Structure formats: structure tokens, C-alpha cells
Amino acid sequence: MPSAPITARHELMTPPQARRLFAYNRRLFERYSRRIAKMPWEEANRNRGTGHLSLFGTLVHILQVHEVWICYITQHRSTDDELEKLFNDPIRKPRDWKQFKFYQRRVWSCIDDYLSKLTGSEMRRTVHVFWMPGRYTVSDAFMQTTFEQAHHIGEIIGSMWQDDIEPPDMTWIGIGRAISGK
């Protein structure tokens, strides 16, 4: 018997909450990518011994996570063939800032389109991917990508502090103030 999704019905995010959360995710991501892009390439791409080696590599991974979960898994594009094609797409492996910006636009454009059509019933829909056991909802996918981004931004923050570089603000309130224009 299949297990129940990890999020109970009464715990699901609403579409407005998902849009607000992803406005934060995007603003935070862009803030960090702008800061890192101002560094010399050698520093942005230096192996720091983190999960995705460099600051640049970590930013690329965050985009890849958003793309696979929000642009594929939640949008009924998660067959083995579709995911294999995605994982082998050279656009997902940028080697410089120009390629990164192209990939970044592709990912956020897809997310923006999906968010604009999001409904309550969509947030409740069950999704599944081959590499993770169990069932989860679209709402869970939004939380998965958000917490994974937070984890990796934390790696970037730690790496920046090790080099005595003050990282950009990452607080919900500070970013929210910037989003609302206050």
C-alpha cells in the first residue's frame, strides 16, 4: 500500500504562500549570484571543499534543484527519459557567467510561468520521483526546493565568511522589505 504524502492536507501551502516564498527564494538567489559574479572568476570558481565545490558550482546546483522539482517533477515531466534528457542537457552545466545567466533566465521563466497558474488543487496533487521513496505533494516540492536552497546558501555564507567577505543579507524580513519596496 502506498504511503501517504508527507504533508497532511491541513499543512499544505496555498498558492499565494508559494508565490511569496518563491519571490523570497528568487530575490535571495539573485542577491547572492550578483555578489559572487563581482568576484574574480578564480575566486568564484575556486574549490572550497563544499558539496558543489565552488561558489559558482553551488549557485548552479541551486538552479538545477529548482528546475528539476518545479519545472519537471511538478509539471508531469518526470519520466526516466525526460529526466535523463534534462540531466544531460549541457545548458544545465554553465562554464561561465554568460552561460549561467542564460540558464538562470530559463529556470526562473519556467518557475514564474508555473507560479502564475498555481491553484489549491495543484498544491495538493501527489508527485513522485524515482530517487526518493514515498509520495509527496506539489506543496512538498516547494518546501524541498526552498530548504535545499537555504542549505546551500548557508554553505556559500560559510565560505564567504572564511574569506572575510561579508555575505549579503539573507533574512526573510530584509528580503521581504526589498520585495515590497519598503
Disulfide bonds with the S-S distance in Angstrom:
Cys71-Cys110 2.38
